[in-house]
């Protein structure tokens, strides 16, 4: 087993892996929207009810049905509005996402410590590829904490997954960038591969769609690294392209050369920091 340049070895029922923790010396309070604002915004969106489009919504509002709560009394549309209102009243982010509520509004129902920023690194994009690293930034009383869980060899993937699930246990929202189509489906696929059924139940908040809506006309592309450089004004000097990461990891497993893997750790951290900095610009 190669010695690792950062972090410490942790053990769990699935084996061992590396866990890296780092204080980010930043606060997260005040970034997420106020619950009252989010509830008001969601309630005014009658199009969340199946069958109501822009024209019908306008007509209903002219009739005095300004919110989903008003719509409860409507003979035709009240039944469709009821489960959304009930999910809103119990602050059920997962259910609200199913009805089309924007992910950014879901954050309003979470305490800061219930929000986890997540980014994964894999050996490839195919269904047979493995997960070798999970990076997270988790708010705490002392600020934001970076967590990176790393498999020193392919066999440590189950331990990385178990450590990840432990850190997601109290999360009500997982913030990602393109994570709705890649990171979380990939993680769930690896859980299924190992026969695990303890899937995370947090709502997935993907920053990629709102970032594209806001910046696609002003940037050459909406990759997270581009946004971090051109919008957040944080140069990524020396950063590696994501396409090189699987090869660098395979080189690390084969050689134990720390110079192969340090850039991967730094790339993962940069992506997580970019998400934290981007979120306030999208709310």
Secondary structure, DSSP 8 states (H G I E B T S, - for coil): ----SSSEEEEETTEEEEEEEEE-----TT-S--HHHHHHHHHT-GGGSTT--HHHHHHHHHTT--SHHHHTT-TTTHHHHHHHHHHHHTT-HHHHHHTT--HHHHGGGS-GGGEEEEEEEES-SSTT--EEEEEEEEEETTEEEEEEEE-SSGGGHHHHHHHHHHHHTT-SEEEESSTTTTHHHHHHHHHHHTT------SEEEEHHHHHHHHHTTTSS---HHHHHHHTS----TT---GGGHHHHHHHHHHH--HHHHHHHHHHHHHHHHHHHHHHHHH-
